[in-house]
């Protein structure tokens, strides 16, 4: 049990983190509001939807990019095929928020205001979760503090702090699930992972953690083979994070394939695939996502934008797995208990590099504590490169807020 007396370093760290978490939100909100108030919109789409009285306001500055898709789904359901690339978590929250009393004087964006407040409410628990998770695995309050401080410098502050996007709640739920798993509260962990998977497709990777803790960690740490009942329990825990994606795909199959078969014999082509997935179909046809399809000269700047996050995390994770394969003992800044995190990070990084719009790493990787463990390790082992990352994170974080406010890519 951790000692959390008032004079204990952990208590002092948490107080500092609470203050800095709030400060980071205030500074980002101020920059977003000022940028959206005084800089012109590159794309005037928000003005075609919102009344002139909605401008300028903080809430109106949140209607950018994927927020259009989420609000359309919340209002009218999955009306268009491309909507199925977005999971139902955020639209559900927007529907709930829309039923609440209007905030301030802006009825048109009241749901955005409520969701921004909700994201603000989970800010401190999110920072505390990565601190406690790091403390459990690394047993170093100073390393845990450094990691949590770095998490306050995300590469995409608006989408991770305020926007009606999946990332704020997904990050919160991911951290809480990982923390519960590290504390061996496996049922609670699986419920958090189930909820996270309702917000983003990559939530299916959360199915790794509880089975790894039940089956692989004992094998790595003490060469103990699991009992059959433990294997069965691990399988059940693995299924829970997979359910939201399965239900989402099943709903689409019934809508497009079964219903179409009774009224029109020409079904969508994806219905006839061995594994019929509307998500894969939509990503390929509307966003041109496929193996190395994003690697074109025109997209090199976007790929380069993601490298400051991808390179340290991938190097950190691969070196961890490599040391394990070579039978070198874990410890220091790569403890054995974080192996599941290293595997998760490696799979996601490779996917982002080869089968995605690579710059979305700026939004997805902050949900992995390994992102900040890798930079903390970089600051300790290679201070020059670590300081370069911090400078980049501050400058790019501020620039990304301004780009978001003016409706300029990337997002």
C-alpha positions in Angstrom: 0.0 0.0 0.0 1.4 3.4 -0.9 2.0 5.9 1.8 0.0 9.0 1.1 0.6 11.0 4.2 0.5 14.8 3.8 4.3 15.1 3.8 4.9 12.2 1.5 6.4 13.0 -1.9 3.4 11.4 -3.6 1.0 13.8 -2.0 3.2 16.8 -2.9 3.5 15.5 -6.5 -0.3 15.1 -6.8 -0.9 18.6 -5.5 1.5 20.0 -8.0 0.0 17.9 -10.8 -3.5 19.0 -10.0 -2.5 22.7 -10.3 -0.5 22.3 -13.5 -3.3 20.2 -15.1 -5.7 23.0 -14.5 -3.2 25.6 -15.7 -2.5 23.6 -18.9 -6.3 23.6 -19.7 -6.7 27.3 -18.9 -3.7 28.3 -21.1 -4.9 26.1 -24.0 -8.5 27.4 -23.7 -7.3 31.0 -23.7 -5.2 30.5 -26.8 -8.0 28.7 -28.6 -10.5 31.4 -27.8 -8.2 34.3 -28.7 -7.2 32.5 -32.0 -10.7 31.8 -33.0 -11.8 35.3 -32.1 -9.2 37.3 -34.1 -8.0 35.0 -36.8 -10.0 34.2 -40.0 -11.5 30.8 -40.7 -9.8 29.0 -43.6 -13.0 26.9 -44.0 -16.2 28.7 -43.3 -18.3 25.5 -42.7 -19.0 26.3 -39.0 -20.6 29.6 -40.1 -23.0 27.8 -42.4 -24.3 25.7 -39.5 -24.1 28.0 -36.5 -26.0 31.3 -36.1 -24.0 34.5 -36.3 -24.7 35.0 -32.6 -22.6 31.9 -31.8 -19.4 33.8 -32.8 -17.1 34.4 -31.2 -17.5 31.8 -28.4 -15.3 29.1 -27.0 -17.9 26.4 -27.9 -18.1 27.5 -31.6 -14.4 27.1 -31.9 -14.8 23.3 -31.2 -16.8 22.7 -34.4 -14.0 21.5 -36.6 -13.1 18.4 -38.6 -14.5 15.2 -37.2 -16.8 17.1 -34.9 -19.1 17.6 -37.9 -19.4 13.8 -38.3 -20.0 13.3 -34.6 -22.7 15.9 -34.3 -24.5 14.6 -37.5 -24.5 11.1 -36.0 -25.8 12.4 -32.7 -28.6 14.3 -34.4 -29.7 11.9 -37.2 -28.0 8.6 -36.5 -25.7 6.7 -38.9 -27.3 8.3 -42.0 -24.3 7.9 -44.4 -21.9 5.0 -45.1 -18.8 7.0 -44.1 -20.3 7.7 -40.6 -19.6 4.1 -39.7 -15.9 4.9 -39.3 -16.9 6.7 -36.1 -17.8 4.7 -33.0 -21.0 5.6 -31.0 -19.4 6.8 -27.8 -19.1 10.5 -28.6 -22.5 10.8 -30.4 -24.1 9.2 -27.3 -22.5 11.7 -25.0 -23.6 14.6 -27.3 -27.2 13.3 -27.2 -27.1 13.3 -23.4 -25.5 16.7 -23.3 -28.1 18.1 -25.7 -30.8 17.3 -23.2 -29.2 19.3 -20.5 -30.0 23.0 -19.9 -28.3 25.4 -22.3 -25.0 26.7 -21.0 -24.2 30.5 -21.2 -26.2 32.2 -24.0 -25.4 29.8 -26.8 -28.1 27.2 -27.4 -26.6 26.1 -30.7 -23.4 24.8 -29.1 -24.6 24.0 -25.7 -23.8 20.3 -26.1 -20.3 21.2 -27.0 -20.1 23.3 -23.8 -21.3 20.5 -21.6 -18.9 18.0 -23.3 -16.0 20.5 -22.8 -16.9 20.7 -19.1 -17.0 16.9 -18.9 -13.6 16.7 -20.5 -12.3 19.3 -18.0 -13.8 17.3 -15.1 -11.8 14.1 -16.1 -8.5 16.1 -16.6 -7.2 15.7 -13.1 -8.2 12.0 -12.7 -6.4 11.4 -16.1 -3.2 12.9 -14.9 -3.4 11.2 -11.6 -3.9 7.9 -13.2 -0.8 8.0 -15.3 1.2 9.1 -12.2 -0.1 6.2 -10.1 0.3 3.7 -13.0 3.9 4.8 -13.5 4.6 4.6 -9.8 3.3 1.0 -9.6 5.5 -0.2 -12.5 8.7 1.9 -11.9 8.5 2.4 -8.2 10.0 5.8 -8.5 8.0 8.9 -7.5 10.4 11.2 -9.4 10.0 9.2 -12.6 6.2 9.1 -12.1 6.2 12.9 -11.7 8.3 13.4 -14.8 6.0 11.2 -16.8 2.9 12.9 -15.6 4.4 16.3 -16.3 5.2 15.4 -19.8 1.6 14.2 -20.3 0.6 17.8 -19.8 2.4 18.6 -23.1 0.3 16.7 -25.6 0.8 17.1 -29.3 -2.8 17.9 -30.0 -4.2 19.9 -27.0 -7.6 20.8 -28.4 -8.6 17.2 -29.3 -7.2 15.9 -26.0 -8.6 18.6 -23.8 -11.9 20.1 -25.1 -13.2 19.0 -28.5 -16.2 16.7 -29.0 -13.8 14.0 -30.1 -13.2 10.5 -28.7 -9.7 11.1 -27.5 -10.3 12.8 -24.1 -12.6 10.1 -22.7 -10.7 7.3 -24.5 -7.4 8.4 -22.8 -9.1 8.7 -19.5 -10.7 5.2 -19.7 -7.5 3.7 -21.1 -5.4 5.0 -18.2 -8.1 4.0 -15.6 -8.3 0.5 -17.1 -4.5 0.1 -17.2 -4.3 1.3 -13.6 -7.0 -1.1 -12.4 -5.2 -3.9 -14.2 -1.8 -3.0 -12.5 -3.6 -3.2 -9.2 -5.1 -6.6 -10.1 -8.6 -5.3 -10.2 -9.3 -7.2 -13.4 -13.1 -6.9 -13.5 -12.9 -3.1 -13.2 -10.1 -3.0 -15.7 -12.2 -4.9 -18.3 -15.2 -2.6 -17.8 -13.0 0.4 -18.4 -11.6 -1.2 -21.5 -15.1 -2.1 -22.7 -16.1 1.5 -22.3 -13.0 2.8 -24.1 -13.6 0.5 -27.0 -17.0 2.1 -27.5 -15.2 5.4 -28.4 -12.4 4.3 -30.7 -11.7 1.3 -33.0 -8.2 0.8 -31.6 -9.8 0.1 -28.2 -9.8 -3.6 -29.3 -6.1 -3.6 -28.4 -7.1 -3.2 -24.8 -8.1 -6.8 -24.8 -4.4 -7.5 -24.4 -3.9 -6.3 -20.8 -5.9 -8.5 -18.5 -5.0 -11.8 -20.2 -1.3 -10.7 -20.3 -1.4 -10.0 -16.5 -3.1 -13.3 -15.8 -1.2 -15.5 -18.1 2.1 -14.0 -19.5 3.4 -11.9 -16.5 3.4 -14.9 -14.1 5.3 -16.9 -16.8 7.9 -14.1 -17.3 8.3 -13.3 -13.6 8.3 -16.8 -12.1 8.0 -19.3 -14.9 4.6 -20.3 -13.4 2.1 -22.0 -15.8 -1.5 -20.8 -15.4 -4.3 -23.1 -14.1 -6.9 -23.9 -16.8 -9.5 -21.9 -14.8 -7.2 -18.8 -15.0 -7.0 -19.3 -18.8 -10.8 -19.5 -19.1 -11.1 -16.3 -16.9 -8.5 -14.5 -19.1 -10.5 -15.4 -22.2 -13.6 -13.9 -20.8 -11.8 -10.7 -19.9 -10.4 -10.5 -23.4 -13.8 -10.7 -24.9 -15.2 -7.7 -23.2 -13.1 -5.0 -25.0 -14.0 -6.7 -28.3 -17.7 -6.4 -27.8 -18.3 -2.7 -28.8 -16.5 -3.2 -32.2 -18.4 -6.5 -32.8 -21.7 -4.9 -32.0 -20.9 -1.9 -34.2 -20.0 -4.2 -37.1 -23.1 -6.4 -36.5 -25.4 -3.4 -36.5 -23.9 -2.2 -39.9 -24.2 -5.8 -41.3 -27.9 -5.9 -40.4 -28.5 -2.5 -41.8 -26.6 -2.8 -45.1 -26.5 -6.5 -45.8 -29.5 -8.3 -44.3 -31.9 -5.5 -44.9 -30.6 -5.0 -48.5 -30.8 -8.7 -49.3 -34.6 -8.6 -48.8 -35.3 -5.5 -50.9 -32.4 -5.3 -53.4 -30.2 -8.3 -54.5 -27.2 -6.0 -55.1 -25.6 -5.8 -51.7 -22.6 -3.6 -50.9 -19.5 -5.5 -51.9 -18.0 -5.6 -48.4 -21.0 -7.8 -47.3 -19.6 -10.7 -49.3 -16.1 -10.6 -47.7 -15.0 -13.5 -45.6 -15.0 -11.1 -42.6 -17.5 -8.4 -43.6 -16.3 -5.1 -42.1 -17.9 -1.8 -42.9 -15.1 -0.1 -40.9 -12.4 -1.4 -43.2 -14.5 -0.7 -46.3 -15.2 2.9 -45.2 -11.6 3.6 -44.3 -10.4 2.3 -47.7 -13.0 4.0 -49.9 -13.5 7.3 -48.1 -10.1 7.9 -46.5 -8.0 5.8 -48.8 -6.5 3.9 -45.9 -4.5 0.8 -46.9 -1.1 -0.8 -46.6 1.5 2.0 -47.4 -1.2 3.9 -49.4 -0.5 7.0 -47.4 3.2 7.0 -48.3 3.2 9.5 -51.1 5.4 12.6 -51.6 2.4 14.9 -50.8 1.9 13.2 -47.4 5.5 13.3 -46.2 5.1 16.5 -44.1 2.2 14.8 -42.3 4.2 11.7 -41.7 7.1 13.8 -40.5 4.8 15.6 -38.0 4.1 12.3 -36.2 7.8 11.2 -36.0 8.7 13.0 -32.8 6.1 10.8 -31.0 6.4 7.7 -33.1 10.2 7.3 -33.1 10.9 7.5 -29.3 8.0 5.2 -28.5 8.8 2.7 -31.1 12.5 2.6 -30.2 11.6 2.3 -26.5 9.1 -0.5 -27.1 11.1 -2.5 -29.5 14.2 -2.3 -27.3 12.1 -3.6 -24.4 10.8 -6.5 -26.4 14.3 -7.2 -27.8 15.8 -7.4 -24.4 13.1 -9.8 -23.3 13.7 -12.1 -26.3 17.5 -12.0 -25.6 16.8 -13.1 -22.0 18.2 -9.9 -20.5 16.5 -9.0 -17.2 14.1 -6.2 -17.1 14.4 -3.3 -14.8 15.3 0.4 -14.6 13.2 2.2 -17.2 12.0 -0.9 -18.9 10.5 -3.2 -16.1 9.1 -6.6 -17.1 5.7 -5.6 -15.8 5.4 -3.1 -18.7 5.9 -5.7 -21.4 2.2 -5.6 -22.4 2.4 -1.8 -22.9 5.5 -2.3 -25.1 3.6 -4.9 -27.3 0.6 -2.6 -27.5 2.7 0.4 -28.5 4.6 -1.6 -31.1 1.5 -2.9 -32.8 -0.2 0.6 -32.8 3.0 2.4 -34.0 3.5 -0.1 -36.9 -0.2 0.3 -37.8 0.0 4.1 -37.8 3.1 4.0 -40.0 1.8 1.6 -42.5 -2.0 1.5 -42.5 -3.3 4.9 -41.4 -3.1 8.6 -41.9 0.1 8.7 -39.9 -0.5 12.1 -38.3 -3.4 10.8 -36.2 -0.6 9.5 -34.0 -0.6 13.0 -32.5 -4.1 12.2 -31.2 -3.8 8.5 -30.5 -0.4 8.0 -28.9 -1.1 10.2 -25.8 -3.5 7.4 -24.7 -0.5 5.1 -24.2 1.5 5.8 -21.1 4.5 4.3 -23.0 4.5 7.5 -25.0 5.6 9.5 -22.0 7.7 6.7 -20.4 9.8 6.8 -23.6 10.3 10.5 -23.4 11.0 10.4 -19.7 13.7 7.8 -20.4 15.0 9.9 -23.2 15.4 12.9 -20.9 17.3 10.8 -18.4 19.4 8.7 -20.8 19.8 11.3 -23.6 19.0 14.7 -22.1 19.8 16.6 -25.3 17.2 14.7 -27.3 14.8 14.8 -24.4 15.0 18.6 -24.2 14.5 18.8 -27.9 11.3 16.8 -27.6 10.0 19.1 -24.8 10.7 22.2 -27.0 8.9 20.6 -29.9 5.9 19.6 -27.8 5.5 23.2 -26.5 5.9 24.9 -29.8 3.9 22.4 -31.8 1.2 22.2 -29.2 0.7 25.9 -29.3 0.8 25.9 -33.1 -1.8 23.1 -33.3 -4.2 25.1 -31.2 -4.0 28.0 -33.6 -4.3 25.7 -36.7 -7.4 24.1 -35.1 -9.0 27.5 -34.4 -8.5 28.6 -38.0 -9.7 25.3 -39.4 -6.3 24.4 -40.9 -4.8 20.9 -41.0 -3.7 18.7 -39.4 -6.4 17.6 -37.0 
